[in-house]
Amino acid sequence: MSLANLDFTEEVKEINDYLSTLKDQSPFDDEINDLINQILQNGGKRIRPLICLLSFEMISNKARDDTSFAAACALEVIHNASLLVDDIFDKDIFRRNEKSFYLKYSTFAALSISYSMSSLALSLAAKTKLIDVVDELVKTIHNLSSSLFLEEKFRSGEKRMSKEEALLLIDRKTSSLFEAASVIGGVLGTSSKEDRVNMKNFGKYFGRAFQLRDDLLAITSTSKKLGKSGVLTDISNRIQTYIVLETIDLVKKEEKDILIRYYLERKEYSPQKIRKIIAKSASIKLIEKEINNYINLAIEILEKYPQSESRDKLISITNTLRLI
């Protein structure tokens, strides 16, 4: 995703400034605080806290403040905590063009820091003094955790997963944080029940477009461009992603048999061969259209709200997900 043509300089700087203060707010000892700070300062587009802050401003018509920054940065802390576990689970070697945390330190250290960051995020959410904000974050942590349990089924090779199950995984693993970001932004802005439903759906559609785009780029891009070692990770781990399931439905019998033997019967084929089958299939164009459909649905929700700078920025962020 490129935000290069959008002006979020002020928001991102303020988010980074707030994240840099967490060392002083954290109850942990210096060594743990230093590691958490290192993780949080190691790049990241800050899309989730951005969505939270902009949703707050769009719905409340108020300026962002310490309370909204605490909630927004709680989401960024949870996101980074989940990446520590994801890299272990996926055996990823790089994250943001650096060696993954669990390889630099240890699996034990990564899990320990992830737990600490989760508790720190809840502490930040509590600073808002709004139980609905804490509740949304708790639900998000549950969804992220349960997504690992669900994803293991996608690796088992015991049966072919359905597209509905693949979307469920996307909703738990990816959309849940975007839903939380937009809903919490609304809660901070004393939103109505209708607003909460709108923002939850916005986050769901945004998250689906985001993950399908990520999966597509993992097939068509390179590790260097992605900044992580995810180009062949899903294929090597034999995860039946949504794009894989679409490909199985669309390719010729010979290629379909190869994919079924690879994903369901665990026969040995090179990940490069599997990637080539997917990359040249009609599923690529189909997924591009589905991404655009989710983007359009997300923007339709935003266009229900009066024109404002924050609404226009949310629309701009959503449009950066387009590939065609």
C-alpha positions in Angstrom: 0.0 0.0 0.0 1.3 3.5 -0.8 0.2 6.5 1.1 2.9 8.6 -0.6 0.4 10.9 -2.3 -1.7 11.5 0.8 -0.9 14.0 3.4 -1.0 12.2 6.8 2.3 13.7 8.0 0.7 15.4 11.0 -1.4 12.4 12.1 1.5 9.9 11.7 3.9 12.1 13.6 1.5 12.5 16.4 0.9 8.8 16.6 4.6 8.1 16.6 5.1 10.7 19.3 2.5 9.1 21.4 3.9 5.6 20.9 7.4 7.0 22.0 5.9 8.0 25.4 4.7 4.4 26.2 8.0 3.6 27.8 7.2 6.1 30.5 3.6 4.8 30.8 4.4 1.1 30.9 4.5 -0.9 34.2 7.2 -3.2 32.9 10.9 -3.2 33.6 13.3 -1.3 31.4 14.5 -4.3 29.4 10.9 -5.2 28.3 10.0 -1.5 27.7 13.1 -1.1 25.5 12.1 -4.1 23.4 8.5 -2.9 23.1 9.7 0.5 22.1 12.1 -1.1 19.5 9.2 -3.0 18.0 6.8 0.0 17.9 9.5 2.3 16.4 10.5 -0.2 13.7 8.3 1.3 10.9 4.7 0.6 10.1 2.2 2.6 8.2 0.0 3.3 11.2 -3.2 2.6 9.2 -5.2 1.2 12.1 -4.7 4.2 14.5 -5.2 6.5 11.5 -8.6 5.0 10.8 -9.5 5.2 14.5 -8.6 8.9 14.7 -10.2 9.9 11.4 -13.4 7.9 12.3 -13.5 9.8 15.6 -13.1 13.1 13.9 -15.6 12.3 11.1 -18.4 11.3 13.6 -17.8 13.7 16.4 -16.6 16.7 14.4 -14.1 17.2 17.2 -10.3 17.5 17.2 -8.3 14.5 18.3 -7.1 14.5 21.9 -5.1 12.4 24.4 -8.1 10.1 24.9 -8.4 9.4 21.2 -4.6 8.9 20.8 -4.6 6.4 23.7 -7.3 4.3 22.0 -5.8 4.6 18.6 -2.3 3.6 19.8 -3.8 0.7 21.8 -4.8 -0.7 18.4 -1.3 -0.2 17.0 0.2 -2.0 20.0 -2.2 -5.0 19.6 -1.4 -5.1 15.9 2.3 -5.3 16.5 1.8 -7.9 19.3 -0.1 -10.1 16.9 2.7 -9.8 14.3 5.2 -11.3 16.7 3.0 -14.4 17.0 2.2 -14.5 13.3 5.8 -14.6 12.4 6.4 -17.6 14.7 3.3 -19.3 13.3 4.3 -18.7 9.7 8.0 -19.2 10.2 8.6 -15.8 8.5 12.2 -14.7 8.3 11.8 -11.0 7.8 9.4 -8.3 9.0 9.7 -4.7 7.7 13.0 -5.6 6.0 14.6 -6.8 9.3 15.0 -10.3 10.7 11.8 -11.4 12.6 11.8 -10.7 16.3 11.7 -14.4 17.3 14.8 -15.1 15.2 16.7 -12.1 16.6 15.9 -13.0 20.3 13.9 -16.3 20.7 10.5 -17.7 20.4 10.1 -17.4 24.2 11.0 -13.7 24.1 8.6 -13.0 21.2 5.7 -14.7 23.0 6.5 -13.0 26.3 6.7 -9.6 24.7 3.5 -10.2 22.8 1.7 -10.9 26.1 3.2 -7.8 27.6 2.1 -5.7 24.7 -1.5 -7.1 24.9 -1.8 -6.0 28.5 -0.3 -2.6 27.7 -2.9 -2.1 25.0 -5.7 -2.9 27.4 -4.2 -0.4 29.9 -4.2 2.2 27.1 -7.9 1.4 26.3 -8.8 1.8 30.0 -7.4 5.4 29.9 -10.5 6.3 27.8 -12.7 5.4 30.8 -15.2 3.9 28.3 -16.1 0.3 28.8 -17.2 -0.1 25.2 -13.7 0.8 24.0 -12.2 -1.8 26.3 -14.8 -4.3 25.2 -14.1 -3.8 21.5 -10.4 -4.3 22.2 -11.1 -7.5 24.2 -13.2 -8.9 21.3 -10.5 -8.0 18.9 -7.8 -9.9 20.9 -10.2 -12.9 21.0 -10.7 -12.8 17.2 -6.9 -12.5 16.6 -6.3 -15.4 18.9 -9.0 -17.6 17.5 -7.8 -16.9 14.0 -4.7 -18.9 14.7 -6.8 -21.9 15.8 -8.9 -21.5 12.7 -5.9 -21.1 10.4 -4.4 -24.3 11.6 -7.4 -26.1 10.0 -6.4 -24.5 6.7 -3.0 -26.1 7.0 -4.1 -29.6 8.1 -4.9 -30.8 4.6 -7.8 -32.9 6.0 -10.4 -31.3 3.8 -10.9 -28.6 1.2 -12.0 -25.4 3.0 -15.0 -23.4 1.7 -14.7 -19.8 0.5 -17.0 -18.9 3.4 -14.5 -20.3 5.8 -11.7 -18.4 4.1 -13.7 -15.2 4.5 -14.3 -16.0 8.2 -10.5 -16.3 8.7 -10.0 -13.0 6.9 -12.6 -11.4 9.1 -11.0 -12.6 12.3 -7.3 -12.2 11.4 -7.4 -9.0 9.5 -10.8 -7.2 9.5 -11.2 -7.5 13.2 -8.6 -4.8 13.9 -10.0 -2.5 11.2 -13.5 -3.0 12.6 -12.2 -2.2 16.1 -10.4 0.9 14.8 -13.5 2.4 13.1 -16.0 1.3 15.8 -13.8 2.6 18.6 -13.4 5.9 16.7 -17.1 6.1 16.6 -17.5 5.2 20.3 -15.1 8.0 21.2 -17.3 10.3 19.2 -20.4 9.3 21.1 -21.8 7.5 18.1 -25.3 6.2 17.6 -26.1 2.5 17.2 -26.4 3.1 13.5 -23.0 4.7 13.4 -21.5 1.7 15.1 -23.1 -0.7 12.6 -21.9 1.5 9.7 -18.3 1.7 11.0 -18.2 -2.0 11.8 -19.2 -2.8 8.2 -16.7 -0.2 6.9 -13.9 -2.0 8.9 -15.0 -5.4 7.6 -15.1 -4.4 4.0 -11.8 -2.5 4.3 -10.2 -5.5 6.0 -11.3 -7.9 3.3 -10.0 -5.7 0.6 -6.8 -5.2 2.5 -6.2 -9.0 3.0 -7.2 -10.1 -0.5 -4.8 -7.4 -1.8 -2.1 -8.7 0.5 -2.7 -12.3 -0.7 -2.7 -11.2 -4.3 0.6 -9.3 -4.0 2.1 -12.3 -2.3 1.6 -14.2 -5.5 2.5 -11.4 -7.9 5.1 -9.4 -6.1 8.6 -10.0 -4.5 9.8 -10.2 -0.9 11.8 -7.0 -1.4 8.8 -5.0 -2.5 6.6 -6.4 0.3 9.3 -5.9 3.0 8.6 -9.3 4.5 9.3 -12.9 3.6 5.6 -13.6 2.8 5.8 -14.2 -0.9 5.8 -18.0 -0.6 4.9 -18.4 3.0 1.3 -19.2 2.6 2.1 -21.6 -0.2 4.9 -23.3 1.7 2.6 -23.6 4.7 -0.1 -25.0 2.4 -2.7 -22.5 3.6 -5.9 -22.7 1.5 -6.3 -19.0 1.1 -9.3 -17.5 -0.7 -7.2 -17.0 -3.8 -6.2 -20.7 -3.8 -9.8 -21.8 -3.5 -10.8 -19.6 -6.4 -7.9 -20.9 -8.4 -8.9 -24.5 -7.8 -12.4 -23.7 -9.2 -11.1 -22.0 -12.3 -8.0 -23.9 -13.6 -7.9 -26.9 -16.0 -8.2 -30.4 -14.6 -4.4 -31.1 -14.7 -3.6 -28.0 -12.7 -6.5 -28.6 -10.4 -5.3 -32.1 -9.6 -1.8 -30.7 -8.8 -3.3 -28.1 -6.4 -5.5 -30.7 -4.7 -2.6 -33.1 -4.3 -0.4 -30.3 -2.9 -2.9 -28.8 -0.5 -5.1 -31.8 0.5 -2.8 -34.8 0.0 0.4 -33.0 0.9 2.3 -34.2 -2.1 5.6 -32.6 -2.8 5.7 -29.8 -5.4 7.9 -26.8 -5.4 6.2 -23.6 -4.0 7.3 -21.9 -7.2 5.3 -24.3 -9.3 2.2 -23.8 -7.2 2.7 -20.0 -7.3 3.0 -20.1 -11.1 -0.3 -22.0 -11.5 -2.1 -19.4 -9.3 -0.4 -16.4 -10.9 -1.4 -17.3 -14.5 -5.0 -18.3 -13.5 -8.2 -16.3 -14.1 -8.4 -16.0 -10.3 -6.1 -13.0 -10.3 -8.5 -10.8 -12.3 -11.4 -12.2 -10.3 -9.8 -11.3 -6.9 -8.9 -7.8 -8.3 -12.6 -7.3 -9.0 -13.6 -8.6 -5.5 -11.1 -6.2 -3.9 -12.6 -3.3 -5.8 -16.1 -4.4 -4.8 -15.2 -4.4 -1.1 -13.5 -1.0 -1.6 -16.7 0.4 -3.2 -18.9 -1.0 -0.4 -16.6 0.6 2.2 -16.7 4.0 0.5 -20.5 3.8 0.1 -20.7 3.7 3.9 -18.3 6.7 4.3 -20.4 8.7 1.8 -23.4 8.5 4.1 -21.6 11.1 6.3 -21.3 14.8 5.6 -18.3 15.9 3.7 -15.3 16.7 5.9 -11.5 16.5 5.7 -11.5 13.4 7.9 -14.1 11.6 5.8 -12.2 12.5 2.6 -9.0 11.1 4.1 -10.7 7.9 5.0 -12.0 7.6 1.5 -8.4 8.3 0.2 -6.9 5.6 2.4 -9.6 3.1 1.2 -8.8 4.0 -2.5 -5.1 3.2 -2.0 -6.1 -0.5 -1.8 -7.2 -0.5 -5.5 -5.0 -2.5 -7.9 -6.9 -1.7 -11.0 
